[in-house]
């Protein structure tokens, strides 16, 4: 579908989001919110193997996303600031 480059701006609540000019009615801000639900299969307050795998996979994905982001121009791993 169509793509756009939109500026990021902090809203009144401090959340970072995309800002789009919607014509004469001003600006609209979109800040995604993620809800993660983990159903634990452990007992006695301990985390079960399936829930532990979900937490591990979330951390692994976050680390991969961070590495990819920081490898771009201007990122910590881009080589431009060394």
C-alpha positions in Angstrom: 0.0 0.0 0.0 1.0 3.7 0.0 3.8 4.7 2.3 4.6 8.1 3.9 7.4 9.6 5.9 5.8 11.3 8.9 7.4 13.2 11.7 7.5 11.8 15.3 6.4 14.0 18.1 5.6 13.6 21.8 2.0 14.1 22.8 0.7 15.8 25.9 0.9 12.5 27.8 4.6 12.1 26.9 4.1 9.2 24.5 6.0 9.3 21.2 3.9 8.9 18.1 3.5 9.7 14.4 2.0 13.1 13.6 0.0 13.7 10.4 -1.5 16.9 9.1 -5.2 16.2 8.5 -6.0 19.4 6.6 -7.8 22.3 8.1 -8.7 20.4 11.3 -5.2 20.3 12.7 -2.9 17.4 13.5 -3.7 13.8 14.4 -1.3 11.7 16.4 -1.0 8.0 16.4 0.9 6.1 19.1 0.5 2.4 19.0 -0.2 0.5 22.2 0.7 -3.2 22.6 -1.0 -5.5 25.1 0.8 -8.7 25.8 -0.9 -11.5 27.6 1.0 -14.5 28.9 -0.9 -17.4 30.2 1.4 -19.1 32.6 1.3 -22.9 32.8 3.6 -23.1 35.9 2.6 -23.9 39.5 3.3 -22.3 42.9 4.1 -19.0 41.4 6.8 -20.3 39.1 6.9 -19.6 35.4 6.2 -22.6 33.2 8.2 -23.6 30.1 5.7 -22.3 27.6 5.5 -18.9 29.3 9.3 -18.8 29.7 9.7 -19.4 25.9 7.3 -16.5 25.1 9.3 -14.1 27.3 12.6 -15.4 25.8 11.2 -14.9 22.2 10.0 -11.4 23.0 13.5 -10.4 24.3 15.2 -12.0 21.3 12.9 -10.1 18.9 13.5 -6.8 20.8 17.3 -7.4 20.6 17.2 -8.2 16.9 15.1 -5.1 16.2 17.5 -2.9 18.2 20.5 -4.3 16.4 18.9 -3.7 13.0 17.8 -0.2 14.0 21.3 0.7 15.2 23.0 -0.7 12.1 21.3 2.0 10.0 22.9 5.3 9.1 23.4 7.4 12.2 23.0 4.4 14.5 25.4 3.2 17.2 26.7 0.4 14.9 26.7 2.3 11.6 30.4 3.2 11.8 29.9 6.9 11.2 30.6 8.0 14.8 33.8 6.2 15.4 
